[in-house]
Amino acid sequence: MAEWHGVGDRGVYRDEHQTERDGLADAAHRGDWARVLVAVEKSAGLVNTWRVAGRSGWAPLHQAAWHNAPTEVVERLLAAGAWRTLRSADGERPVDLATRLGREALVPILQPVPLHPVPEADLRAMEHFLHALIRVRTEYFNVTVTLVLPQVCVLTELPDPALWFTVPGMYGGFGVRLEEERGAARLAVGSHCRVVGHSGRTHHVTPDGCVPVESGW
């Protein structure tokens, strides 16, 4: 299952992980592709991360579009699992940056290829209800860490359309899976705190709302 790295405060991650994230963000900002590729190919999950507490929310693929990186670099980032649908803090995908900046060679490579197509309006509605659910559940467990909440759109391009979101201070987190029910998209969301017995909850999130379906696991 893919992982969503959604901690927004510095000092929460382990020192070695924070150093790894900072080094990747610095290298991508400089356009030092040799260092970027070594980092993401060593730890593939890093390819979809951004600078912790940074303002742009740019992952390496955004930086590649900005710098007009060689197509070989972009293809290697994609091979390492970079998400074409990931949006920055301003809502831009890498392809949006490439289009805006006239990076003509990169636009077709960066164009999202959804494996599980869902109408954009439905994705946005489900994301709204998912974020509300996460806020309610994390407030219940007194989570005080700043969180960058999952983007539902990335699920559409994952072969296995599921994300795990670890929440520090909750001693657990959220598993989010994109499913199809009677021809319509929904999210199956499981959440738990491993130090609180029977804290598990399962919800179904659709474009129309959020419904609890199981509790106490």
N, C-alpha and C positions, 0 to 999 in steps of 0.2 A: 504494500500500500504506500502511495506517495505521501510525503509529509509536508504540511504547511508550517513554515517557520514564522510564527506570528507574534513574537515578543517585541514590544516597542521600546523597552527601556534597556539602557546599558547596565552592565553589572549583574544581570540575571543569569546569562549563560555562563558556563564554565569558562575559565580564562583561556584554555586552549581553543575552545570553539569560537570565542569572541575574537581571538587573535587571527584565527583562520578566516572568519568572516571579514574582518577589517582588511586583511591582506588581499583577499579576492576583490573587495570593493575598490581598494586603492589601485590595484593592477588594471581593473576594468575601466576605471576613471581615466587612467593614463593611456589606455589603449595598448597595454603590454600583454599582447595575446599569448605569448609563450607562457607567461606566468599564469594567466587565466586558465589556459587549457590544461596545464599541469595540475592546477588546483581542482578543477571540476572533474577531471578524469580520475583523480585520486579519491575524491569524495563527491560522488555524483549528485547527492542531495543539495550541494551548495549551489548548483547552477541556477536555481530559482530563488536565491536569496538576494537581499539588498543590504545596504549598510544599516546596522541596527541604530535606531533613532535618527536615521537620515531623513531628509525632507522629500527627496525625489521619488523614492520607492523603485529606483531603477535596478533591475537585475542585469547580469552580464549581457543578455540578448538586447536589452534596451541600449546599453552602452555601445554594443557592436553596431547597431543601427545609427547611433549618433556619430560615431567615428568613421562610418562607411568602411567597416572592416572588410577584409577580403572574403569572398564567398566561401572559401575553404574554412575560414574560422567560424563563420555562421553555421555551416553544415556540421562542423565538429561540436559546436555548442548544442545544436539540435540532437545530434547523435548521443550526447551526454544527458539528454532528457529535458532541455530547455523548453519552457512552455511558450508557445506563440501567442496564447490568449492572455497572458499575465498583463495586468494593467498597472501603470505607475500611479503615484499619488494623484496625478492630474487626470487619470483615466485613459492614458495612452498605452496602446500595445506597441511592441517593437515595429510592426508593420505600419502603424500610424505615424511613428517617428520617421521611418524610412520614406514614406509617401510625402510627408510634410517637407522633408529636407531634400527631396529629389534623388534619393539613393535608388536609382532605377534598377540596378542589378540585384538589389536585395529584396525589393518589394515582392516578387513572386515566391522567393524562398521563405519569406516571413509570413506569407498569407496563411492564416489558420486553416487547418484541415480537420474539421470535426469528425470524430469517429462516432459520436453520439449526438446528432444534431438536435438542438432545442431552440425554439424561437427566443430571440433576444428579450422580448418582453417577459416571457415566462422565467428566464434565468434571473432577470433583475427582481422580479416579484419574489421568487424563492429565496434569493439572497437577502432580501429585506427581512423576511420572516426568520431565516436562519440566524441572522445577526441578532435579531430580537431575542430568539431563544438562547443564544450564547450569552447575551448580556444578563438575562434573567438567571440562568444557571450559575454563572460565575459570581454574580452578586450574592446568590444564596450561599456559596462557599467562601464568601469574603475575599475574593481575589482582588488584589489592589494593583497588580502589574498592568501597565498599558499594553493593550492587545491590538494587533493588526489582524482584522478578521478575515476568514477565508473568502476567496473569490470563487463563486460557483462556476463561472465560465471555464475555469481550467479543467473541470471534470469532463467537459465535452471532448477533450483531445487525449485523454488518458485511455490506454487499452483496457485497464481495469479502472473504471471511473470512481475512484474512492480516494479520500484524503484522511490522514490522521492529524489532528491538531492538539499537541501537548500544551496544557495550560499550567504554567508554574503557579504554585500556591493552591492549586486545586487537587494536586496529587492524582492527576488523571487527565481527562480531556474529552475530545469529541471525535468520533468517527463519522464521516459524511460520505454517503454513497448515492450516486445518481442511478435511479431505477426507472423502469417503465411500467406503468400500471394502466391496463386497458387503453393503450395507445397514447397515454399522457405521461409527462415527466413528473417525477417526484424525488425528494431526497429522503433517504432513511438515515436518521441521525441518532447515534447512540452516545450517551455521555455517562461518565461515572467518576467517583472519587474513591480511590482504592483504599483509603484509610477510614472510610465511613461505610459500614455494612449496609447492603441492600440499597445503595445510592444510585444504582443504574437506572437510566430512563431511556426509552426509545420513543422518538417522535417521527411522524411523517410530515414533511414540509412540501406543500404544493403551491402553485401560483395563487391559490385562494386562501392559504393560511397554514397553521401548524396544529397538528392533532397528536396528543399523547396516545401511544398504542400499547406500551408495556412499562411496568415499573417494578422496582424491588429486586432486580437481578444483581 
